[in-house]
Amino acid sequence: MGKLGGKLVWMLAGTAASKMARKYTRNALHNERGAPRLPRRARRESGLGMMLGWAIATGAIMALADVLSEQGKESVHAK
């Protein structure tokens, strides 16, 4: 039960951190009426190029996480 309890604690901590990060990010990017704080020009220019950039960045982060995960598995088996 110790391992499961530890995993549950980490899950709850991660969920709380994620919720707080989303709340603070949302508050930083919007004014009190809910309108975006970005200037109109910046909002207009975020299109296909920006989405492609985010997709590439996300893919790179996921690939890095996969490599680090595999290295972690190998180091556990080496012990």
N, C-alpha and C positions, 0 to 999 in steps of 0.2 A: 504494500500500500504506500510505502515511502516514495517510490519513484512516481507513482500516479499522482500522489498529493503534490509533489514538487512540480510536476508538469501542469497540474491544475493551477497552482499558484502563479507560475510563469504565464499561463494563458490569461489569467485574470489581470495580471500586471500589464501584459501586452495589449489587451483589450482596452484597459483604462488609459494607457499611454496613447493609443491610437485615437481614442475618442477625444482626449484633450488636445492632441495635435490638430485634429480636424476642426475642433471648435475655435482654437486660436487662429488657425489659418483662415477659416471662414470670416472671423471677425476682422482680421487684418486686411483681407481683400475686398470687403464690402463695408459701406458706410452704415449708419444706424437705420436708414430706410431700406436697406437691402440692395441698393444699387452698387454696381462694381466701382471700385476706386480707380481703376485704370482709365487713362484718358481715352477719348473716343477713337483717336487714331490707332492706339495700341490695340484696342479691341477689334478694330476693323482689319488689322494686318495679320492677326493670328488665324491662319487658314490651313491649307493643305500642307504647306512647308512646316509649320509648327507641329501639326499632328504627326508628320513623318519623323521629325526630330524627336518627339516624345516616344514614338514607337521604337526608334533605333536605340534611344537611351534606355528604355525599359528592357529591351531585348539584351542589351549589353549587361545590365545589372543582373538579369535573370541567368545569363550565361556564366557570369562571375560567381553567382551564388551556387550554381550547379557544380562548377569546378571546385569551389571551396568545400562543398558538401562531399564530393567524391574523395577529395584529399583527406577529409576528416575520417571517412570510412576506412581508407587505406591505413591511416595512422593508428586507428583503433585495432585493426587486424594485425598490424605489425608488432604490437605489444604483446 
